[in-house]
Amino acid sequence: MDAFSTALFWLDYAAVAVFAATGALAAAERKHDIITFAFFAAITGVGGGTLRDLLIGAPVFWVQRPGYLLVCLAAAIIVWSLGKRGWRFRALLWLDALGLAAYAVVGTAKAMSLGVHPISSVVMGVLTTCFGGVIRDVLAGEPNMLLRREIYVTAALLGAIVFVIAEGLGLAFWPSALAGFAAAFALRAAAIRYDLALPGFPGSKAD
């Protein structure tokens, strides 16, 4: 395994672990049992990457590597073991921001490594980032991120674009990945901290 593949491999595991934790935290908010914790963790952790791989014609990443599912299970057990904590909702927001930033880079990088056009790779990065969270919110009975005006998809889009531009300028993987990660996380963090949102359509009910 070359340096690029190794970096992508470990970054992918980290992103899955963080998103899985957000899924388990969503289950905790609804006081579900440990089996539902594990299910929420798995569907959130691997949902986006599964859609990405199906769309670009790649082997679905977790089918031959069950370690991803074990990581999701471990995340569920850890969240369950922490018990009732008042900070869990804030932890969900910030863990989700970290997962968003990492997955925006991972999804884009994997698509580009398989020869997908950079523009399409950006789309794959956004889908990788958002799809698992959409499933999580639907299962938890929450309004999903696509129906909210908060800055979420925009942050993933920014991170993916920054990564592609950095790669196009000839930067190595890690500087490009860190630039994309930092851009996505900074925008999402600002949105959380200052309650930023995109403007709605003029005259809409959301105004």
Buried (B, 14 or more C-beta within 10 A) or exposed (E): EEEBEEBBBEBBBBBBBBBBBBBBBBBBEEEBEBEBBBBBBBBBBBBBBBBBBEBBEBEBBBEEBEEBBEBBBBBBBBBBEBEEEEEBEEBBBBBBBBBBBBBBBBBBBBBBBEEBEBEBBBBBBBBBBBBBBBBBBEBBEBEBBEEBEBBBBBBBBBBBBBBBBBBEEEBEBEEBBBBBBBBBBBBBBEBBEEEBBEEEEEEEEEE
